[in-house]
Structures are given as C-alpha cells and as structure tokens.
Amino acid sequence: MRKRLTIILIAFCISFVSMIALSLFSIGRFTTFTDYLNDVSHSNDVIRALYKTEVYFKDIDRWERGYMVAADTGYVRVINNTTDSLLQMLDSVEHLVSDNPVHARNMLDLRDEIQHRVLSSKDNLHYTDTVKNKQASPYYFEGRKHTIQVNRLLRVMHALENDLLVERMNKQVFYQQQTSSTIKTLLLIFCLVTLILFALLVKLMRSGMLYQETLQAKIIDLKRSHSELQDIAYLISHDLQEPLRKIQVFSNMLLVKKSNAGMDEDSRATLERIHGSANRMQSLIADLERLTNLTRTDEQKKSTDLNVLMDKLMTEMGLALKEKEAVVRVEQLPVIKVYESQVNALFRALVDNALKFAMEDRKPEIYISYKLTGAPELTEDTRSIPNQQFHCISISDNGIGFDNIYISNIFKIFKRLHAGQSRYGGKGIGLAICQRIMANHEGYIVGEGTQDKGATFKLYFPA
C-alpha cells in the first residue's frame, strides 16, 4: 500500500512539474505571439500615418498650383489648414517610429525637407500674389526639388515598414501556430496524466477496499479469539481453584496427621514439595486472573490527585518499607484522569518491585519524579504521535537493575530476568500487569536499567 502511494505521489509530482513547465512554455509562446500581434498593429499604424502624411503633402502641392492658376485666396486658407494637419501628422509619425533608429534618421530628413517645402510654398504664394504673373516662380521650382526628396523619403519609409510588417506577420503566424500546438499538446498530456492517475487511484481504492475487508475479517477473528481466550482464562482461573484447594487441604492434612504418626523424612519432603507447588500454582492462577480481569473493567475514569493516591500507598506499604529501611522521595505529581484502582495497583507493583530487587549491601532508595513531555522521548514504536503530550512519571531505584539487552522480555508474562537467583521472589507477571494497566490508559511504560546500579520505569499518560 505504501509503495503504491509512493508511486502515485511520484507520478503526481512528475505530472505537476510537467504541467508547470508546459504552462510556462505556453505562456511564453502566447506572450511572444501577443508581442508580434502588437508589432503588426504598430506597423499598420505607421503605414497609415505615412499615407496620411503623403496625402496632406500632395494636397499642399495641389492647392498651391490651384492658387497659381486661379489666384483665389480660398486656396491660401486651405493650404494653411493642410500645413497644420501635415505638421501634426509628422509629430504622430515621429512618435510611432521613435523605437526604430533607421526610421528616426529618415524622419529627421523628412521633417527638414517638408519644412523647406512649406517655406518654398509660402514664398511662391507671396511671389504669385505680388507679381500677378501666371509664370512659375523660382520658388516653385525649388519647392519641386524638396517635393522629390520628400516623396523619395516617404517611399523609403513605406518600403522599410512594409518589410517589417511582412516579417512580423510571418512571425505572428508562426507563433500563433506554435501556441495552438502547445496548448493542444498540453491538453493531451493533461488528459493522459489525469487518466493514468485516475486509474492508479481506482486501483489503489480497490486494493484498499480489499485490504479493509480482509482487515475487518481479521478483526472479527481477533475479537472472537480474544473472547475465547478470556473465557479460557476465566475457566482456568476458576475451575482450577477447586482441585488445587483440595490438593492443598489433603496434603496439609497428611502433613499434620503423619507428623504425629512418624513419617519418614523422604516422604515428608515429597509431601511438602507437593503442598508448596500447589500453593505456587494457586498464586499463579490468582495473578493470571488479575491480568485477565484488567482486559474488562466496569470502572470509570475520574480525575485523581496522584499525590493523595501515593500518600495512601506509602501508608499501606509502611511495614514493608520499614522492614527494608527504604527511603522514598516523591516529587509533586499531577492530577490526571485515570482508573484509580488500577493506577494504585500499578504504583504498588513498581514500588514492590523496587523493594524486591534491592541490593543486599545497601538500603533501598526509591525516587518518584514527574514532568510533562512529548512523544520523541518514547521508543521507536511509539513515535507515530509526535504532537501528543504526556504526563511522564518516573520510578527509579538503586537495586540490582538489569541489562538493557533483555528489555524486550521484562514486560512479557511469566518472563523473569532473575529466574536463576532464588533469593529474588516473583513469578514474572507483575510488569505484564503494569503494561496492561498502561494500555488501558492509552499510555506506555518504558524501562531502562544498569546492572547492579538500579532501574527506572517511566509511565507515560496522555495529557
């Protein structure tokens, strides 16, 4: 499942990057296409302005000849208006071609020639008006020279702008086709990637549904097995009590009876072993019953001041602590919501454990501390909840400790690290009960030890 999710994530990332790259490429193409479209429009504006300039210029020449023939002052007014329009159009053309150095140079020459032509026209009109002669003046012929230069410059500028227009139109068509092709390719890739991801997601969802169904079936089997185990444990803890009690009673009766009848030592030792084994079996069954009962409880959680609970526990264990001459130091503990009876049993088991495995050459010292901490302090299996806060209660001692290589066994039922050392009691179920109690509180218990220096057990209650 995780591998498939990784594949889908990689495919999504690749498709996302590809889409971004193609989108940026398309934007670049479209921007270039828009630029050339604007350039084509600009060239058309320049050509239209040049045509208007040429029209105004020819109008001045035509009205000038009309005045020379008819001597009508109305032509003078028209010539003046046309001259103003021509000069305004020159300003427009100059502004339009300011970004083209070649046009700019031609524009300077064009403006100079037109200004000379306008001055020649004014001198010619004045001469015609003064002399009253139908013959063309020298100013008219001088104006014709400037007219030829103006027409030449206009043809050059027309040709240059037409070449630019053709070039820009070709590039506009090219980038228009490129933009269209890119967008089609982008849509095709997007559709393909979407279909592939959709197919992968459908496949993953089907696998997830099958996995969910399998998991549900296993959960049902697990619940059934758990219920059966509870029933078996209940039957063992109850049905074995009666025969064990009989063995204990009858073996005890034989011991009392035969002690007065003169039983030999071997028979008496064998009978005592039978009686001791029956007592041990009864103790084991009682512990097993306690562990089984922890999996189902009718008790409700309630806010509990652990300081009060610990004071009561120290009072109850006062005799055992006094016999061992133990020193217990307790920090300020929090008020948390717990199963009070279970937490009482939890603290009792851990304090009793510290007393049980105390060193013979030194007095037991037990230190109980508290801090609010996060999940990173827990073991690897419990770090899947990095944002969870925990009430951490540590119970440390200076006893015989243990080697941390056996840490995986200390919470297993009927596993004893000191089984070969007969002077240390215990049946290997106390820490299993502690772990079960912490599981009931959705918490964790972690142990660490140092050989011959002591052990520390940390209890993590969710905050």
N, C-alpha and C positions, 0 to 999 in steps of 0.2 A: 504493500500500500504506500509506504513512504517513498519507495523507488519510483512508483508511478507518479506520485505527486511531484517529485523532483523533476521527472521528465516533462510533465505538463508545465511546471514553473519555468524550466529552461526554454521550452518551446514558446511559451508566452513572452519571455524576455526577448528571445530572438525575433519573434514577430513584432513585438513592440518597437525594438530598435530599428528593424527593417522599415516598419511603417513610419517612424520618425524621420529616418534617412530619406525615404522616398517622398515624404511630405515636404521636407526641406528642399529636396531637389525640385519637386513640382512648384513650390513657392518661388524658387529661384528662376525656373523657366517662365513661370507666369509673370514674374516681375520684369524679366528681360523682354518678354513679349509686350507687356504694357509700355515699357520704355520705347520700344521701336514703334508701337502704335502711336504714342505721343510724338515721336520724331516725324512720322509720316504726316500727322496732322500739322505739325510745325512747318514742315516743308510745303504743304499745301497753303498754309497761311502766308509764307514768304512769297510763293509764286503768285498768289492772288494780289498781294501788296505790290509786287513788281509790275504786274499787269495794270493795276490802277495807276501806278506811277507813270507808266508808259502812256496810258490814256490821257492823264492830265497834261503830260508834256506835249503830246501831239495836239491836244486841244489848244494849248497856248500858241503853237505854231500856226494852227488853222485860223484862230481868231486874229492873230497878227496879220496874216495875209488878207483876211476879210476887211480889216480896218484900212490896210494899204489900198484896197480897191474901192471900198465904199466910203471911207472917211466918216464912218458912223461912230459917234462917241460911245454908243452902247457896247461896242466891241471892247473898248478900254475897260469898262466896268467888269465885263465877263472875264477879260484877261486877268484883272487884279484878283477876282474871286478864285479863278482857277489856279493862279500862282499861290495863293494862300493854301488852297487844298493840296497842291503839289508839295509845298514845304512841310505841311503836316504829315502827308503820306511818307515823305522822306524820313521824318522822325520815327514813324512807325516801322519802316523797313530797317532803319539803323538799329532800333531796339530788337527787332526779330533776329537780325543776323549778328548781334554782338558776340555770340558764342563761337562764331566761325571766323578765324583770322583772315582767310582769303576774302571772304565777303566784306569783312571790316575794311580791308585795304581798298577794295573796289568801291566801297561805299564812300570813302573819303574822296576818291577821284570823281565819283558820280555827283556827289554834292557840289564839288568845286565846279564841274562842267555845267551843271544846271544853274548854279548861281551866275556864272558868266553868261549863260544863255539868257537868263532873265534880265540881266543888266543890258545885254545887247538888244533885247526886245524893247526895253524901255527907251533906250537911245534911238532905236529905229522909229518907234512911235512918235517920239519927240521930233525927230528929223522930218517925218512924213507930215506931222501937224504944222511944222514951221515952213517948210519949203513948198508945200502944196504941189508936190510933183509925184506923178504916178510911177516914176522910175525908182527902182530899188536902190536903197542907200548902202554905203559901205558897211554900216552896222548890221544890215540884214545878212550880208554875205559872211560877216564874221560870226553871226549867230548860227548860220548854217554849218560852219565848221564845228561849233560846240554841239550842235544837234547830232552831227555824225558821230562824235565821240560819246555822247550820251546813249545813242542807240546801240553803239558797239558795247559799251559797258553793261547796258541792260541785257543784251544778248548773251554776254559772258556770264552774267549773274543768273540768267534764266537757265542756261546750259548747265552751270555748276549745280544749281538747286534741283534741276531735273535728274541729273546723275545721282545726287544724294537721295532723291525721292525713290528712284528705281532701286538703289541699293537697300534703302530702309524698308521698302515694300517687300523685297525678296527676303530680307531677314525677318520681317514681321510674319510672312507666310511660313518660313521655316520654323520659327519658334512657336507659332500657332499650332503647326502640326506636331512639333515636339511636345508641347504642353498637353495637347489632346491625347497623344500616345502615352505619355507618362501617367496621366490621370486614369486612362483605361487600364494600364498595367497595374497601377496602384489599387484600383478597384478589384481587379482579378486576383492579385496577391492577397488582398484583404479577405476576399470571399473564400479563397483556398485555405488561408490560415484559420479563418473562423470555422470552416467546416471541419478541418483537422482537429482543432481544439474542442469543437463540439463533440466529435466522435470520441476523442480521448476522455472527455468529461462523462459522456454517456457510458463508456466502457468502465470508467472508474466508479461511477454511481452504481452500475450493475454489480461490479465486484464488491463495492461497499454494502449493497443490499444483501448479496450472498453471504458476505462476511458477518453482517449483522444478524442474519437468520441463523448462521452457524453458531455465532456467539450467544444468541438468545437460547438456542437449544442446549449449548454447554452450560449456560447459567441455570437453566431449568434442571439439568442433570446434577449440577453442583449443589443447587438447593436441595434436591432430593437426597443426594449423598450426604450433605450436611445434616439434614433431618434424620437420616438413618443413623449416622454416627452419633448424633445426640441421643437418639433412642437407645443405641447400643451402650453408650457411656452411662446413660441413666440406669439401664438394666444391670450393667456390670456393677455400678456403684451401690445398687440396692440389693440385687439378687445374690451378690457375693457376700453381703454382710452377714446373712443368716448362717451359712456354713462356717464362715470364719469365726463367728461368735461361738458356735458350737465347738469348733476345734480349740478355741481359747478356753472355754469353760471346762471341757473334758480334760484337756491337757493340764489345766490348773488343778482340777480335782485329783488327777492321777499324781501330780507332784505332791499335793498335800497328803493324800492317802498313803502313797508309797514312802513318803519321808518317815512315816511312823512304822511302816512295815519292813523297813530295812532293804531299800532298793540299792542295787549295786551302782557304782559311780558312772559306768559307761551308759547304762540305761537312763540314769537320771540326766546326764549331759545331753543325750539324744532327745529326751523329752523336753528339756529346757530349750534346745535349739528349735524344736517344733513350735513351742509356745512363742519364742521370740520371732520366728519367721511369720507366724500368724499375726502377731502384733504389728510387725512391719508391713505386712500385706494390708491390714486394716488401715494403717496410716496412709499408705499409698493410695488406696481406694478413696479415702476421705479427701486427699489432695486432688485426685482426679475429679471427684465430684465438685470440689470448689472451682476448678478450672472450667468444667462443663457448665456450671451454673452462671459463670461470667458471660457466656455467649448469649444468654437470655436473662434479662432483668426487667422487673416492673418498676424499679426505682426511677424517679425523675431527677434530672439535673437541677441543682439550685446553687445560687451564689453562696460561696463558702469562704470564710476567712481562714486561710491556711495557718495563720499564726495561732488561732484558737485551737484548730484541729491538732497542730503539732504540740501545743502545751498539754492537751489531754493525752496524747500518745506518750509523751515523756513521763506523765504521771502514772499511766498504766504500766509502762515498762521500767518504772523506777527501780524495782527489785533487781531485774536483770542488769540494768546499768550499774547499780551499786555493787553487785557481785563482781562485775568485770572492772570496777573502778573506772568506768568510761567517762570521758569528757565530751559533752555535746555542745556545740556552738551553732546557734541558728540566727541567720540574718532576718531582716524584715521581709516577710513573704506577702504575695499579693492576695486579693480577693478575686476568685475566679469561679466560673460556673462548672460544677463537677458532680459526679456521683459520690456523695460524701463517704458512704461506707466503703466503696471501692478504693478511693484515694487513701482512706485511713489504713486499709489493708496493704496498699502499695507502699506507703511510708513505713509501716510496721515491718514489712518483709525486707526492705532495703536496710533499715536500721538493724534489724535482727541479723541480716547477712553480714553487716559490718562487725557485729559482736561475735558472730560465729567464726569468722575467719580472721580474728585478731591474732597478732604475733604474741607468743608466749613471754617474750622478754621485754615487752613494753605495754604500757597502758593504752587501751583503745582511745583514739581521738576521732570524733565524727564532726564534720563541718558541713552545714547545710546553707547554701547561698542561692541568691536569685538575681536574674537580670532579664530584661526584655531584649530579644534578639531576633534575627532574621533566619530564613531557611539556609543561607550559604554555610552556616556552621554545622549543618546536618551532614549525613553521609550522602554518597552519590545517589542512592536510590530515593532520597527524599528531597532532592534539589529541583524537582519539577514545579515547585511552587515558590519562585524566587521573591514574590512580593508579599508573601504571608509573614506575619509577625508572630512570635511565640513567647510564652512565659517559660523561661528556662530555669528549672530548679535542679541544682547540682548537689549530690550527696557524696561526699568524699570521706575516705578513711585512711588509716595508716596501717592496714592489716597486711596479710601475706600477698595481696594483689594477684595478678595473673599475667601471663604472656599474651600480648595482643594478637599473636598468630592464631589463638583459639577464640578470637572474638566472635566468629560466626557460630560457635557452638553454645555460648553461655546462655542464650535465650531459648534453646531447644529443650523440649520436655524430656525429663529423665537423663539429661546430659550433665555430668559432673566433671569439672576440671580437676578436682582434688579427690577423685574416687579412690586412689591408692593410698591416701593419707587418712587412716581410720580415726585419727583424733579429731577430724573435722566432720561434723554431722551433716545432715541434709540428704534430700532424695532427688535433687536435680529438677525440681518443679517450681521452686519459688520465683525465679526470674522469668519463667514461661508465663506464670500468673501475672507478673508485673507487666510483661509485654502485652498480654491480653487486656489488662486494665487500660493501658495507654491507647491501645487500638480502639477500645470502647469510647475513649475521649477524642478520637481522631487525631491523636498525638503520636509521639515517638519516644523511644527510650534508647539511649546510646551509652555504651560502656567503654571504658578505657582503663588500662591498668599497667602497673610496673611491678615486676617480680620483687617480692619482699619489701615493697615500699608503700603499697596501697592501691586502691581502686577508686574510680569516680564513675558514678552513674548520673547521666543528665536526662531529665524529664522535660519534654517539650510539649506544652499545652498550647493549642491555637489561641491567639489573642483575639 
